[in-house]
């Protein structure tokens, strides 16, 4: 459950407005589906998933409520129903005096997320996250009424589409698609070169990184 995502798709705005905002933010109207009418995976959904998870990590670290934000939509017609997703950075800068832009805080959130991933890999003593960690519960693929995936009114997912979703999310994060482990380059990009070096010493980086 991640309210970065849920609070957008359940914000009460017409689907056409949500899709317009999704195009501005995640590059395609296909990032958003109508409630109860879900469609197959799309690259824009992977971008939305990354954004949602990183904002959730940021909120946890800043002690902000992920139930309330991010504020990327607005109820105001005069604003074109567009919110402002730089509010977190403004609040952080005001409270601490350490001025950071939205983009800088997003990178901080990615660093936090990758560090957590690195700790999981280290403690599980395996780089095989895809098959040993990133697993879906069986109920995701079930519907008591027997409705097929992507039928109107069901949340039942399709096994193959979920694998496509994992591929796309890993690609968006810059992780190795085969294992789900971040690459050395990915760690270095967010200032975690020392973490990459330690995992490399333990043979916990994906091959050819």
Secondary structure by P-SEA (a helix, b strand, c coil): ccccccccccccccaaaaaaaaaaccccccccccccccccccaaaaaaaaaaaaaaaaaaaacccccccccccccccccccccccaaaaaaaaaaccccccaaaaaaaaaaaaaaaaaaaaaaaccccccccccccccccccccccccccccccccccaaaaaaaaaaaaaaaccccccccccaaaaaaacaaaaaaaaaaaccccccc
